[in-house]
Amino acid sequence: MNIARSFATFMEDEGFGTFGTDLFINGVAEDAPDACFWVVAGGGAALQKNQTNEMLKNYILQVFYRNIDSNDVHEILQSFEETVNSDDCTQLSGYDTIELEATAFPTSQDLGLEDRTIGVVQVTVTIHD
């Protein structure tokens, strides 16, 4: 399972959307509701190798959320950021997860005619490879 799909499964388990309905990968379905998430994977980088030649890697994911209700965007993304940055180390399916770290960014208005607010949280996933 790729890192974006694995992370989407984590989001679904935590109550942040249903995959294929209001939670997507790399973009939003044309018939998606106004309130929805999408996950975009930005690649990864090797951090270091230890003496046994095992590697740590970072993957960068961007999690977007949109809605007509701008207050909802702020509330949902704050809750999402707090969930990701909790004390528990969430294990993503198929990965030996060491750490998840989320950073929230300002929201903006949708460039389309829909007048939706869009917010983004960047998540760094550190895994043991």
DRENDO-1510 file (C-alpha; in Angstrom, 1 decimal, always signed):
<recs>
REC; n; res; u; v; w
REC; 1; MET; +0.0; +0.0; +0.0 .
REC; 2; ASN; +1.5; +3.4; -0.9 .
REC; 3; ILE; +2.0; +6.0; +1.8 .
REC; 4; ALA; -0.8; +8.3; +0.7 .
REC; 5; ARG; -3.4; +5.4; +0.8 .
REC; 6; SER; -2.0; +4.2; +4.1 .
REC; 7; PHE; -2.4; +7.7; +5.5 .
REC; 8; ALA; -5.9; +8.0; +4.1 .
REC; 9; THR; -6.8; +4.8; +5.9 .
REC; 10; PHE; -5.5; +6.3; +9.2 .
REC; 11; MET; -7.6; +9.4; +8.5 .
REC; 12; GLU; -10.7; +7.2; +7.9 .
REC; 13; ASP; -10.0; +5.2; +11.1 .
REC; 14; GLU; -9.8; +8.5; +13.0 .
REC; 15; GLY; -13.1; +9.8; +11.6 .
REC; 16; PHE; -11.8; +12.3; +9.1 .
REC; 17; GLY; -13.7; +11.2; +6.0 .
REC; 18; THR; -14.7; +8.1; +4.1 .
REC; 19; PHE; -12.3; +7.0; +1.3 .
REC; 20; GLY; -14.0; +7.5; -2.1 .
REC; 21; THR; -16.8; +9.6; -0.6 .
REC; 22; ASP; -15.3; +12.7; +1.0 .
REC; 23; LEU; -11.7; +11.6; +1.3 .
REC; 24; PHE; -9.5; +11.3; -1.8 .
REC; 25; ILE; -5.9; +10.9; -3.0 .
REC; 26; ASN; -4.2; +13.5; -5.3 .
REC; 27; GLY; -7.4; +15.4; -6.0 .
REC; 28; VAL; -11.1; +15.6; -5.6 .
REC; 29; ALA; -13.7; +13.7; -7.5 .
REC; 30; GLU; -16.0; +15.9; -9.7 .
REC; 31; ASP; -19.1; +14.9; -7.7 .
REC; 32; ALA; -17.4; +15.3; -4.3 .
REC; 33; PRO; -19.3; +17.1; -1.6 .
REC; 34; ASP; -18.3; +20.7; -0.6 .
REC; 35; ALA; -16.8; +19.4; +2.6 .
REC; 36; CYS; -14.1; +16.9; +1.7 .
REC; 37; PHE; -10.4; +16.0; +2.2 .
REC; 38; TRP; -7.7; +15.0; -0.2 .
REC; 39; VAL; -4.2; +13.7; +0.5 .
REC; 40; VAL; -1.2; +14.6; -1.8 .
REC; 41; ALA; +2.1; +12.7; -1.3 .
REC; 42; GLY; +5.2; +14.9; -1.9 .
REC; 43; GLY; +7.8; +12.2; -1.9 .
REC; 44; GLY; +10.3; +11.1; +0.6 .
REC; 45; ALA; +13.9; +11.5; +1.7 .
REC; 46; ALA; +16.4; +9.2; +3.4 .
REC; 47; LEU; +17.5; +10.7; +6.7 .
REC; 48; GLN; +20.2; +8.4; +7.9 .
REC; 49; LYS; +21.5; +4.8; +8.1 .
REC; 50; ASN; +22.5; +3.2; +11.3 .
REC; 51; GLN; +25.3; +0.6; +11.9 .
REC; 52; THR; +23.1; -2.3; +10.7 .
REC; 53; ASN; +22.4; -0.4; +7.4 .
REC; 54; GLU; +18.8; +0.3; +8.3 .
REC; 55; MET; +17.4; +3.6; +7.1 .
REC; 56; LEU; +15.1; +6.2; +8.4 .
REC; 57; LYS; +12.9; +8.0; +5.8 .
REC; 58; ASN; +10.7; +11.1; +5.8 .
REC; 59; TYR; +7.6; +11.3; +3.7 .
REC; 60; ILE; +5.9; +14.6; +3.2 .
REC; 61; LEU; +2.1; +14.6; +2.8 .
REC; 62; GLN; -0.3; +17.5; +2.3 .
REC; 63; VAL; -3.8; +17.1; +3.6 .
REC; 64; PHE; -6.3; +19.5; +2.1 .
REC; 65; TYR; -9.8; +20.2; +3.5 .
REC; 66; ARG; -12.4; +22.4; +1.9 .
REC; 67; ASN; -15.9; +23.5; +2.8 .
REC; 68; ILE; -18.3; +26.5; +2.2 .
REC; 69; ASP; -18.2; +27.1; +6.0 .
REC; 70; SER; -14.8; +28.7; +6.7 .
REC; 71; ASN; -15.2; +28.2; +10.5 .
REC; 72; ASP; -15.6; +24.5; +9.9 .
REC; 73; VAL; -12.4; +24.4; +7.9 .
REC; 74; HIS; -10.5; +26.0; +10.8 .
REC; 75; GLU; -12.2; +23.7; +13.4 .
REC; 76; ILE; -11.7; +20.5; +11.5 .
REC; 77; LEU; -8.1; +21.2; +10.6 .
REC; 78; GLN; -7.2; +22.1; +14.1 .
REC; 79; SER; -8.8; +18.9; +15.4 .
REC; 80; PHE; -6.9; +17.0; +12.6 .
REC; 81; GLU; -3.6; +18.6; +13.5 .
REC; 82; GLU; -4.1; +17.8; +17.2 .
REC; 83; THR; -4.9; +14.2; +16.4 .
REC; 84; VAL; -1.7; +13.8; +14.3 .
REC; 85; ASN; +0.5; +15.5; +16.9 .
REC; 86; SER; -0.9; +13.5; +19.8 .
REC; 87; ASP; +1.5; +11.6; +22.1 .
REC; 88; ASP; +0.6; +8.3; +20.5 .
REC; 89; CYS; +2.8; +7.1; +17.7 .
REC; 90; THR; +0.2; +6.0; +15.1 .
REC; 91; GLN; +1.3; +3.0; +13.0 .
REC; 92; LEU; +0.4; +3.4; +9.4 .
REC; 93; SER; -0.5; +0.2; +7.6 .
REC; 94; GLY; +2.5; -1.3; +5.8 .
REC; 95; TYR; +5.0; +1.0; +7.4 .
REC; 96; ASP; +7.1; +0.9; +10.6 .
REC; 97; THR; +6.1; +4.4; +11.7 .
REC; 98; ILE; +8.4; +6.2; +14.1 .
REC; 99; GLU; +6.7; +9.6; +14.2 .
REC; 100; LEU; +4.0; +11.7; +12.6 .
REC; 101; GLU; +4.3; +15.5; +12.8 .
REC; 102; ALA; +1.7; +18.0; +11.5 .
REC; 103; THR; +2.0; +21.7; +10.7 .
REC; 104; ALA; -1.1; +23.7; +9.9 .
REC; 105; PHE; -1.0; +26.5; +7.3 .
REC; 106; PRO; -3.4; +29.5; +6.7 .
REC; 107; THR; -6.6; +28.9; +4.8 .
REC; 108; SER; -7.5; +30.5; +1.5 .
REC; 109; GLN; -10.6; +31.0; -0.6 .
REC; 110; ASP; -11.2; +28.6; -3.5 .
REC; 111; LEU; -10.2; +30.1; -6.8 .
REC; 112; GLY; -13.3; +28.7; -8.5 .
REC; 113; LEU; -16.8; +30.1; -8.3 .
REC; 114; GLU; -17.8; +27.9; -5.4 .
REC; 115; ASP; -16.6; +30.3; -2.7 .
REC; 116; ARG; -15.3; +27.5; -0.6 .
REC; 117; THR; -12.5; +27.9; +2.0 .
REC; 118; ILE; -9.5; +25.5; +1.6 .
REC; 119; GLY; -7.0; +24.7; +4.3 .
REC; 120; VAL; -3.9; +22.5; +4.3 .
REC; 121; VAL; -1.9; +20.6; +6.9 .
REC; 122; GLN; +1.5; +19.3; +6.1 .
REC; 123; VAL; +2.4; +16.0; +7.7 .
REC; 124; THR; +5.9; +14.6; +8.0 .
REC; 125; VAL; +5.9; +10.8; +8.4 .
REC; 126; THR; +9.1; +9.3; +9.7 .
REC; 127; ILE; +9.5; +5.6; +9.1 .
REC; 128; HIS; +12.0; +2.9; +9.8 .
REC; 129; ASP; +12.9; +1.3; +6.5 .
</recs>
